Amino acid sequence: MVLATIMIVVVLANVILAIISNQSRITRHEVGRVQAYYAAQAGLVYAMEKLRNGTWTYTGTNSCPNGGVPCYVTDSGFLPYVVLNRVQVIFCDPLSSCNVGTSSVSCNPPTGINFCIQSFVNYTYNP
């Protein structure tokens, strides 16, 4: 009877450990995904602020104010502890496509605006 009880407890403990391990992995992925989303949002805000204060100017199709295609946001003041140079900002002409790797997003700015700003984050899920 004692041996059967011990075996049941061991089996239940293994099941609980497997569930906890799986939940930990899922939580780690969710936290990374949310960080990537907010890093992309911060990239947009960063680009708009650089444009607003005149540090950056729009220079043409699929370009970056500092000449790179795309722009990696690498300034020391831009959340390096979260972003780690993974945020890309691209400026696109109206009715064109912003291309980053295999992704393509069409640009349809509001009336009176002559370009779009797209922000992308490199995020890969590693289980």
N, C-alpha and C positions, 0 to 999 in steps of 0.2 A: 504494500500500500504506500509506504514512504517512497519507494523507488518510482512508482507511477506518478506520485505527486511532484517529485523532483523533475521528472521528465516533462510533465505538463508545464511547470514553471519555466524550464529551460526553453521549451518551444515558444511559449508566450513572450519570453524575454527576447528571443531572436526576432519574432514578428514585430515587437515594439521597436527594437533597434533598427530594423529595416525601414519602418515607417518614419522614424525620426531622421534617419539618414536621407531618405528621399525628400522629405519636407525641407531639410536644410539645403539641399541642392536646388530645389525649386525656388526657395527664398533668395538664395544667392543670385540666381538668374533674374528674378524679378527686381531686385535691388539694382543690378547692373543695367537692366533695361530702362528703369526709371531714371537712373543717373545719365544714361545716354540721351534720353528724351530731353531732359532739362539742360544738358550740355548743348544740344542743338538749339534749344530756345535761347540759351545764353549767347550762342554764336550769332543769332539774328540780332539780339539786342546790342551786342558788341559792335557788329557791323553798322547798325543804324547810328549808334553813338559816334563811331569813327567818321561816318559820313556827315553827321550833324555838326561836329566840331571842326570839320575841314581837314582832318588827318588823312582821310581817304577820299578819292574822287572816282566817279564811274568812268572806266576807260574803254569799255566795249564788250563785245560778245564773249560769253564764257570766260571772263577774265577776273583778275583780282587786282585791287589797287596797287599791290606791291609787285605785280608782274607774274605771279604764279597762277597756274590753272590746275586745280583749284587752290584757293587760299587755305593754308592750314593756320588756324589761329594759334600762334605760339608766343604771343606777348607774355612777359612774366606776370603781368597783372591779371591774366585771364585764367583763373582757377586751375593752375597746373596740377594740383593734387587730385582733381577729378577727371580732367579732360585728357591729360597726357598726350597732347598734340593729335588728338583724334578728330577734332572739329574742323570741318571744311566749309568755307563760305564761298559761294559763286555768285557772280553778277551776270544776269542774262538780259538780252534784248527782248522786247515784246514779241509775242507770237513765235518765239524760238524755243529750243529745249536746253535746259541745263543738264549737262552730262557729267556724271561722276561714276567712273568704273562702268558697271553694267546698268546703272540706274539712269533714267531720263525723266525729267519733270518739265512739263510745259509751262511757259511764262505768259500769264494773262494779267498784267497789272491794271489797277484802276485807272480811269480817265485822268490824264494830266501827269501820270508817272511814266517815265521812259525806260525803266528797267525793273527787274525782279531781283530779289536777294533770296538765295536758297542756302539752307544750312543742312549739312549732313554730318552724321557721326559714325565712325567705324566702330561697330560693336559686334562681337562674335561670341556666341554662347559656347562655353566649354564645360561639358558636364563633369 
